[in-house]
Amino acid sequence: MTQNSRFDVRVRLAADGVVTLPGVLGPDWLGHLERALDEALARPSPLGQQFAGDRGGFHSDLYLSHAFPAFRSFVTESGIARAMAEATGLSQVVLFTDELLVKEPRTPIDTPWHHDYSYWPLSGEAVYSIWIPLDDVRRDTGALEFVRGSHLWGQAYHPKSFDTGADRVTHAAEQPVPDVDAVVDPADRIVAECEPGDCVLFHARTLHRASGNPGPGRRRAIVLRLVGPDVRFDPRPHTLPLIWAPRLSPGEPLAADPLFPTVWSGVA
Ligand SMILES: O=C(O)CCC(=O)C(=O)O
């Protein structure tokens, strides 16, 4: 990224809570990820899930880098963590988890409107995802859609089940996700259509969804959950399980436990 485009990306990310980074990955890393994904789908972890029931296939799994060296080498060697640091200005990037989210052909399951922050045992501001599609994604084939600027609304929302679209938990400190169709100006809805090699970087408080994948092709995505040095371990009873319990006390920085490796540090 040039100095000017880096500045432009940071301004857009800060204002919108999402930015598409075009052409971050070349064919070699995309091929590497495709092979790694096949390996992970064949050998799911105890946290692996299938959300779509008998309506196709919507697979998810987490902590891929801890089980598969090919994912670890992707995170540390492909330049993806540096790209994230350049886009955010962070001086240290820690991997909270990496996941796969695959919608098989003819899986008409929308991913419901939600934001990620309330799913995770974290506090702090620099909490981001970088979503990496391995297939062309359009508005109706599983592209992500965002509500511009919703990371700045100062709200925490009940986490949704990806299976049913219902609230997973209704913790009193959180609000129901608003009815986006009713309250958001269509001009403030951003559909992040991508081709393989592009990545979508978004803040954990930005509301987002994805369409189902009713067509004949797969919609394969890997997503890295990356955090900055201000982020602390904040276990709460209703957050998602981790693959193993970190030896961290509440309030400690994530990087103090090997579950959360530092994948980049420096001045981007
Ligand atoms: O890939 C999807 O369908 C949803 C992705 C998502 O919600 C996320 O990565 O936070």
The ligand as an SDF file (V2000), in Angstrom:
LIG
                    3D

 10  9  0  0  0  0  0  0  0  0999 V2000
  -19.3610  -15.7730    6.3020 O   0  0  0  0  0  0  0  0  0  0  0  0
  -20.4790  -15.5310    6.7600 C   0  0  0  0  0  0  0  0  0  0  0  0
  -21.5270  -15.9590    6.2620 O   0  0  0  0  0  0  0  0  0  0  0  0
  -20.6140  -14.6550    7.9610 C   0  0  0  0  0  0  0  0  0  0  0  0
  -19.3250  -14.0690    8.3980 C   0  0  0  0  0  0  0  0  0  0  0  0
  -19.4290  -13.3310    9.6690 C   0  0  0  0  0  0  0  0  0  0  0  0
  -20.4790  -12.9990   10.1420 O   0  0  0  0  0  0  0  0  0  0  0  0
  -18.1910  -13.0200   10.3720 C   0  0  0  0  0  0  0  0  0  0  0  0
  -17.1150  -13.3780    9.8900 O   0  0  0  0  0  0  0  0  0  0  0  0
  -18.2700  -12.3870   11.4360 O   0  0  0  0  0  0  0  0  0  0  0  0
  1  2  2  0
  2  3  1  0
  2  4  1  0
  4  5  1  0
  5  6  1  0
  6  7  2  0
  6  8  1  0
  8  9  2  0
  8 10  1  0
M  END
$$$$
